[in-house]
Amino acid sequence: RQIFKLGLILIQATFLLYFAYAAYDIRLHAIRTFGYIIHEFDPWFNYRAAEYLAQHGLRKFFQWYDYMSWYPIGRPIGTTIYPGMQMWAVGIFEVLKHVPSTKVWLPFIPPLRPLAKWAQRNGWLFIPSPLKSRIEIGPMSVNDICCMIPPWFGSIVSIFTGLLAYEISRSVNAGLMAMGIMAVIPAHIMRSVGGKFDNEAVAMTAIVMTFWLWLLSVRSPKHWPIGILTGLSYINMVAAWGGYIFVLNMIGVHALILVAQGRFNSGVHKAYSLFFIIGTFGAIQIPVVGMQPLRSLEQLGPLLVFVGYQVLAFCDSQRRKKNLNTWDFVKLRILMSIATLLALAVVAALLYPTGYFGPLSSRIRGLFVKHTKTGNPLVDSVAEHQPANPKIYASHLGMPLDYVLLGGLVCIFNRNNGFYFMCLYGFIASHFSGKMSRLVLICGPIVSVACGIWCGFLLDMVIEPFLLLLGKKGYVAKPSVAPPTSGDEKSAKTAKQGKNSKGKDAKQTRRSEADTIELEEWEEEIRPGGAMQLKRLLKSQYFHFFPSTTLDDAKKFREEADSWLPVVLLRALFSVAFVIYMLNFSELSTELPKYMAHCKSIGEGVASPTVMYAVRQRDGSNYIVDDYYKGYKWLEQNTPEDARVMAWWDYGYQITGIANRTSIADGNTWNHEHIATLGRTLTSDVKRAHKAIKHLADYVLVWGGGQRDDLGKSPHLARIGN
């Protein structure tokens, strides 16, 4: 049995390496084709900011006021940027600067070469050729690091997705399958190809890591110290992307669900309190965030949960200190809740007239109202803010989406704290992505987790009979215990016996319950008067509908399925037949290669930088068309250094990042009137437009050529300008 398990571990380790490399390889097409070139629009600003940070340091970075953008106003970069991505890039740059160029030998690679050759012959994708046993490590430029961060973090987020799936299912195979799916799922590839140095490339890793650490911290009451790491990971998330609000509210709502499920205990209280205190303290240190966690309506929910947790913890401490019975404990919590709500209402009434609370942003409003009702034509004009449609889900999520429900059904039989988090994540991701297509990105991890759990369940079922044949201990039924029907009789008895014996009877009540009820992994004690006691009461009433012999027969059948040799042999035979069917006769044998080819084509399709693209020539070779990039370089070489270039806001980052010239507006879109002026002038007749433009710019850049050019965007320009 140990040899068999060792073989399984080696196979799992091999697939772990393969999936990690696949996540890296599928994102490298742009680097191989175009070289180390930054993509799109926003990444050019992110790269420019990273270069500034590397040259001037963190203090000057936060004090940087950029006069080359938003002329003539300028922009305070340090207080309007999420700096996490730049800090990661420069941090890696500084570390590699002190690492001498060297080749590192990987001893586990040579034994894998025969397997790699076999996989290549059988059509497996993402197999390096040749499989090198040495990798080069040494100094890299900031530009090259910025181009490589998306593939690097693509591998890392795949690993954390596997850990998240394992935490929910406790299946190594489920975690491995979730990692493999996340490695190639197009929803994430769209934002993480090489050269696309955008916030989401780093932020998705921070999101999944924070979620995994949170679930690990509430796995059991003794895991609460991991809440410290959850808070630190959340700080990384806040620094990386404005989507940190999603992470904060996800954890806050999950903490509230744990209370509703009767799973609140001292461990959950400490874990959430540590996460919130450390995370909030770190978040307010980031200039672009400031005091928003304590003022923004979008972030007040988790703050209220934190206050509520302190009230519940106080009530629990009083219960233990005074040995309260069920009814007294319920009355205490009701009174404390009412007092807390009144106090919060008074504080809100005092602060609201002062303008302390900030309004909801237009983007957040767009997640709850119809897209065209945001009230901001600039937000409405952005393609990725459009609602998602079934074609987007089919393209970005594809085949794994078909198995999400099955993964959820499997987890119903193991309803740990992670199960409820998975359900919450799935609901919120599906709702918000339906409102804004850009947010299909956040569906990637949860779809990978749910599908991975289903695949892991099937693998576990296939492997299990062989482990049983080799001596693994099978299922052993737990003795049936009847949950207490109610605490009212004991409470009434305690009240009649007088004040002197109240504490003693309360102790005896809890001790007798603890003797008959086995605590679950997430439980610390039998808490009276809460949702868990109510659930036990309902469960006991439900089981009264079934004869005790029926339940005993079901448990006996389950034991025999793992212990009776003929049944185990039959299961092993079924496992072999199932594997043969799935690999040779099922739809999976044809659909899986198609899906992998689709993922690869998506990775190649989004690999073209906006300033370059490849065309296939008659001889089959690629020709790189870099006219747009050369156009920006022409601007740099043929215009004065202080030249001001007017263009639609899309191109502002490229004007400053590539041409190194002053722009009028860019993708920060913080000044709507400024952009409206551009829209008005660019869609007016020449003479009228020139009267305004001559006061703002020396040159006007118009993007033509038919590929997403200004003519196609002109209706949005006119709408925003008017």
Secondary structure, DSSP 4 states (H G I P E B T S, - for coil): -HHHHHHHHHHHHHHHHHHHHHHHHTT-HHHHHH-S---SSHHHHHHHHHHHHHHHHHHHHHT-EESSSSTTT-EEGGGTS-THHHHHHHHHHHHHHTSPPEEEE-TTSGGGHHHHHHHHHTT-SS--SS--SEEEE----HHHHHHHHHHHHHHHHHHHHHHHHHHHH--HHHHHHHHHHHHH-HHHHTT-STT---HHHHHHHHHHHHHHHHHHHTSSGGGTTHHHHHHHHHHHHHHH-TTHHHHHHHHHHHHHHHHHTT---HHHHHHHHHHHHHHHHHHTTSTTTTTHHHHBGGGHHHHHHHHHHHHHHHHHHHHHHHT--HHHHHHHHHHHHHHHHHHHHHHHHHHGGGT-SBPPPHHHHHTTS-GGGSS-HHHHH-GGGSPP-HHHHHHHT-GGGGGHHHHHHHHTTS--HHHHHHHHHHHHHHHHHHH-GGGGGGHHHHHHHHHHHHHHHHHHHHHHHHHHHTT-----PPPP-PPPS-SHHHHHHHHHT-STTHHHHHHHHHHHHHHHSPPPTT--S--TTSHHHHHHHHHHHHHTTS-HHHHHHHHHHHHHHHH-HHHHHHHHHHHHHHHHHHHHTSTHHHHHHHHHHHHHHHHHHT-S-TT-EEEE-TTS-EEEE-HHHHHHHHHHHHS-TT-EEE--GGGHHHHHHTS--EES--TT---HHHHHHHHHHHTS-HHHHHHHHTTT-SEE----SSSS-HHHHHHHHHHHH-
